[in-house]
Structure formats: C-alpha cells, structure tokens
Amino acid sequence: MNLLFHFCLIKLYFRQFNNKEIELYMLETLKIGILGGGQLGGMLIRSAIDFGLNICVMDKDPNAPCARYTSSFTCTNPADYEAVMAFGEKLDVLTIEKENVNTQALLELSKRGVKVFPHPETIGIIQDKYLQKKFLENIGVPVVPGVAVLNKKDVIAHANRLPFCLKKCRSGYDGKGVMIMRSEEDLQNAFDEPCVLEELVQIKQELSVIVSRDVKGNIQCYDPVHMIFDKERLLLDFQICPANIPEELSVEASNIAIKIAEGLKLVGILAVEMFVTSDGKLLVNELAPRPHNSGHHTIEACNTSQYEQHLRAILGMPLGDTSLKFKSAMINILEPRPEQRKQLEAAINHIASTTGAHLHWYGKTNSKEGRKIGHVTITAENIENALLKTVRIRNLINNKYEKI
Ligand code: ADP
C-alpha cells in the first residue's frame, strides 16, 4: 500500500516537472549525470542511493573518488564540448559538482531536451569572477568593489590602488587564485592573466548561506555558517553552524542569498559566501551553484542534507526541511607532508573514538600536499561541546602536537 502511494507521488512530481503527461517516468528509470567526480559528487551519490537513482559520472581523472562508487563512470574531460555532448545526450537530467565544465555543450543539450540544472547560463556567469560581480551589482546585491584587469602589466598600472586583493577570473579554488597585494614589490608576483582587482576588505567574519530553489520557485535556506580561514593560505580552517551572529544579520544574510537564487532563477543548491566587514556590513564574496564545502555539516546536522536537497530540487521533488538537528563544526583534512602522516593517523584514531565526530575520507590517491583528502563533522547538543571536541581534533589534524 505504502509502495503504491510512493510510486503515485513520484509520477505526480514528474508530471508537474515536465508539464506534460509522462506516466512511465519513475525516479529509478531516470538517467542522471554529474559532471565532476570529486568528493562532492561522491556525497551526491550517497544521497542518490536513498532515492534509488541511476547516476552516471564524468571526470577526467580515472582515480576520481566517484570512479569507485558507480559503474557508469566516464573518464573524459567535463570542459570538452564533444565529451560533454557524448556524455549528456543519453541523459534525462544533468548537473554539476564543479564549475569548470563546457557551458556551450550544456546549452546545446538543454535545447535538445536534457534538463540541465543549474542552468548553463548560471554556470557561465559564475565561472568568471568579474561577470559574477557585475551580475550581483545589477540585481542590487552588495559586493566588494572591484575592477577587471587583463594581465600583470595592467595590475601594475593600478599600483595607486594598493593594498588590494587580486583574483583570477577563472578556475581559482581553495585560495589558489587569490593574492593579497600590499606593496609595489608584491606587484611583481601578480597573476599574468584576466583578474578582478578588489578592495582589501577589513573582514570581521566570513559567512556562507546555502540556499535551495526548486523548479517551481520554492526556496529554502540553511542556517548561516561561520567559516574561519587560514589567513596565510587563504584556505578554510574550520567552520561552525549556526554562526554566532545577531538574528538580524542572519536574516539579512538569508535574504541576500534568496535574492540571488531568484535573480539566477536557480534550480538546485547555491552557496553564497559573504564577508561581515569591520563596520558590520554584509558583502557577497563569491557564489557556487552546487553542493559546497560549507554545507558538509548538513549531512549529520540537518534534517535534509544539501546533497539530498540538490537532488530534490533538480528532480522536481518537494524541497526538504533545512532546519538544524544539532549544533556542529566541520574541519577539512588536508594531505600532510610525508613526515606528518603518522600524526594524521593518530588524529583519525582520535576522531573514530570521539562521540559525535563523523569522519568522511575521500579515498584520493596521489593527492598533492595541502589538498583536501577528507573532513570531519562534529555534532553536539550545544555549541560549547561541539567546539571543545573540534579544538582537540583540529589541533591533532594540524599537527600542533598538543597533548589530549
Ligand atoms: P577561492 O575561490 O579560492 O576560495 P575566495 O574569493 O573565496 O577564493 O578568497 C579566499 C579567501 O581570501 C577569502 O575567504 C578571504 O579570506 C580572502 N579574501 C578574498 N577576497 C578578499 C578581499 N577583497 N579582501 C580581503 N580578503 C579577501
């Protein structure tokens, strides 16, 4: 009886989703593709299993984490037009777990009837940090003021703006395409490619709000996350949810995220990273139209994880409840230097024996030093307990040799 009810519901979603009668569609008959086979794709697959979905993954790396999670793994480059066309033409729904994908192919597939979410136009805007900034300015969202520069010579010509933050327009990640320039001497190391030159912000706090929007325009936001960055590597150190900010700021941050999701006519998940400035203003730093590192905690800490929510949104199902079940913190685990491996093993043992600590190990092979190889989410009834455990684990992971 229950099963029958379930099937009827599924049919109903797809009738609404496609605006036409497709009685034969059931979730398990849909062919769903993901461009990118990293850890985010792995966590999407984990949620897809709960819905009985048929997932195909494409990544150029034969050792990508997803390669071992699906028998439908295609080892070609998501940035290549022909490869994306060949992968996508047999699919019903196509999504991404990274932005470096061929949007021309996605536009063409979309014209041919494949449901591509997020929309290829959205990916196109977000792939370029300058276009992203212009889009946000145009819809009235506060951003860090910045100008476009073409190359190193152009950066040097803007020396009068020092100090500033220089960001590659394309393909930056984990702080690798970002430089803080303080002196004329620093300018000699500037990136020699199209960049955005931004005012250097006096950052009080960094926040992320994850927002989801479905095909019908319904929206659900997750609680803001407080991200604590390593100031030297410009890389996330750890994060806490809910962020310890006044209620009005939390509402304002969520409203900004909702405005952007509506402006993009988003279908899926969007992470909106923001700065709280020293004088208490919110400025949007950057967007990611896919499940995001800052939403890892949603697996253990929320009623619906960001991964499940993304699938719900792109498949025309109702959005799930985003509310928190627990307070939480999340720490990235980075590939250590060879001599630090032993300490990392000790940290893993400690995590495995800590109540409320959940290890996610990505199973990467040949990872470079400093790359993300896992994360740990710590949940607790109150934030003090979560933080106590977090500090111990973080100190072990970071090899600070603290006694525990
Ligand atoms: P990535 O996409 O590589 O994560 P971000 O744009 O998020 O790059 O920048 C990484 C970090 O650099 C930010 O989280 C922040 O700590 C710092 N940062 C970025 N832009 C600025 C800025 N305009 N002023 C000051 N710090 C900045």
Boltz pocket constraint, residues with backbone or C-beta under 6 A from the ligand:
constraints:
  - pocket:
      binder: B
      contacts: [[A, 144], [A, 165], [A, 167], [A, 172], [A, 173], [A, 174], [A, 175], [A, 176], [A, 177], [A, 178], [A, 198], [A, 199], [A, 200], [A, 201], [A, 202], [A, 203], [A, 206], [A, 229], [A, 234], [A, 235], [A, 273], [A, 285], [A, 286]]
      max_distance: 6.0
